Structures are given as structure tokens and as C-alpha cells.
Amino acid sequence: MTLESLTYCEQLVMKTVWDASAELSLMEIVQRVNSKYDKDWKPQTVSTFLARLVRKGYLRHYRQGRLFFYQILISLEVYKGELTSDYVRFWNHDNAAEFLCTLIKARPLRQDEINRIQDFIKNVPQKE
């Protein structure tokens, strides 16, 4: 699956929606994105970003009474997976080890992270 890329502002809005535990209305998204990312966006600005996210297939909207709510169509996990794969392919010559070494040089891993990775690797089928 190839996802359409998101602008930085679209990412902020989408991350706000992904971080929510329930579907949000426009005004809830405006309040949360402004609060979390120190923005002063008006509802029309956020509405424009949401319309783009709907057009790109990340969200769908529906009306309930006088309010529009936004439902996630592309999960955060799918998005992160696609973004990471693209990054590794482009910047690291499709070499995951090179990517991980660069990441660890930038920020050393905590022991709990190392343990989690080791547990994960034990359960991953190996490619020949």
C-alpha cells in the first residue's frame, strides 16, 4: 500500500485524531491540536486540513446532528510502518541494520527498550 504523503500540519491534525480514544468533532480537534502543539488555529484552518485528510483517504467524516465527526481509516501503525519503510529504503539503501545503528547513535536505547526488541526479534520469522 502506498499512502499519500502528509504535510507537517496534516500530520499534527492526524496525530491528534490518532491519539484520541474516541471519534472527535471539529471543535474537539481544534481544541486539542491548539493545546498540544501550541497553535492558534481557527476552526476553518483545521477544517481545511481535515478535508485534505478525507480526500487523501486517512479519515472519513459523518454528521451527527449539527456536528461533524471524523473516523480513522488509516491506523497509526499502518502509517508508521509505511513511513519507516520509505525512510529505510530511501536513506538507508533498504538496510534495516544501517537504520537501527543510526537510530541508536542518535539516542542510545534504554534497557527496557532493548528487552522489548529482543523479545520481538525472537518471534519474527527469518527471511532467507
Summary of the structure (lengths in Angstrom):
residues: 128
radius of gyration: 18.1
end to end distance: 23.6
largest distance: 56.0
contacts: 294
relative contact order: 0.11
helix: 59%
strand: 11%
